[in-house]
Amino acid sequence: MDTRQIAALIVVIILIAGAAAYFASRKGHQGGEQGVKQVKIAALLPLTGDLSSFGKANKEAVKLAEHDVNKYLADKGYDWRINITVVDTATDPQTAQNRFDSLYSKGYRFFIGPMSSGELAKIVGLISQGYNAVVISQSSTAPSLALKDTVYRFPPPDEFQGKVLARLYQSDGVTHVIIVYRNDDWGSGLASYVEQYFTQAGGTVAAKIPYDPKAASFDNVVEQLNNNVQQLISSGVPQDKIGVELIAFEEAANILAAANQYDTLKNVKWYGSDGTALSQAILQNTDAASFAVQTHWKNTITFSITNKTGRVFCTLKQKVGYTPDPYSLIAYDAVWVMALAIEKAGGPGASVQDVANAIPQVVKNYVGVSGKIVLNENGDRAGSDYGIFEVVKKDGGYDWQITQLYKYLEDKIVPVQGNPLSCG
């Protein structure tokens, strides 16, 4: 081999080595830093199904939290990062169970979500059978899941929301309420608490109407509701003293659209809950949105404003193109608390039980975008402020706006001045 051939060979070797280094660096950039351990966390979210518009904002929230947490870990010089995998539960309990089971078999032990109590119930069942995992749900509120286990729930349970709704009816001068609710664990549970606390406060629950959320039509449900309201009016109850509580998910759009055909139902006061607050499905159904505006349909959902809220809220709003639900803010906090618990328990090698035990310690010193998190003996949020949101007409369409706030420590409802959620 002559000198020129040797030189050419050296050039080729250098080029190959450079290319290999480049692609290795790209791989490290795309799949994580070289030599850095990855702690796997799964986010079980309803990207399709009855809560799909919530799922989109929650997905962006957990990915934003992943970015922020990893910056925190890098700044502290740790040799590990979190890696979040988002999977679709379709807002379906069996699908959620199947996804959880599949991820668990692949070594996942830390989970954010799922959002609905029906889905979470399936996962709680697996944990009670011996699955060793830590779960933080950002939105499950069914009282039946208030258990001492490794499942934490960062919204207050529905017993608390029942108190808030009863207080709201009183504040609005409502004396008689008809409850329309989806016939599942969450819907029937919240309906029971609404009845309990409103009755204790001296109110009357005139009727309770359960419905099948998978029904092809809700016309018969709305017709029954209209008959109940007319009976109350005939018995002498003034229209402005009558309230309708609709406990639903995004099928509420079809129920409100059907109610829009009845003049009587437009003249009483309407309420919703955390299952419908900030739902995009309502805004996208013109009949439903118009009815919601006419009746000043008030929806309660856990909501606090801290000095950290604005950045996350506005970042999510920019990403999804609409007002994100408060549960997406809680999802952001859930990722942070999980990561801080892993840190406190010793990092990537920490046991599941040590991480679970660290969560109540972490939240004592953590104030996130959803406010201070105080857990009760079952690992559920003990209470919080609640935002009261209404649909308003805006820019030729419809949007959600916070109009009142339930103050947890003062146990009273106050008006909201201006728009605290303005992103400039």
Secondary structure, 3 states (H helix, E strand, C coil): CCHHHHHHHHHHHHHHHHHHHHHHHHHHHHHCCCCCEEEEEEEEECCCCCCHHHHHHHHHHHHHHHHHHHHHHHHCCCCEEEEEEEEECCCCHHHHHHHHHHHHHCCCCEEECCCCHHHHHHHHHHHHCCCCCEEEECCCCCHHHCCCCCEEECCCCHHHHHHHHHHHHHHCCCCEEEEEEECCHHHHHHHHHHHHHHHHCCCEEEEEEEECCCCCCCHHHHHHHHHHHHHHHHCCCCHHHEEEEEECCCCHHHHHHHHCCCHHHHCCEEECCCCCCCCHHHHCCHHHHHHHHHCCCEEEEECCCCCCHHHHHHHHHHHHCCCCCHHHHHHHHHHHHHHHHHHHCCCCCCCHHHHHHHHHHHHHCCEECCEECCECCCCEECCCCEEEEEEEEECCEEEEEEEEEEECCCCEEEECCCCCCCCC
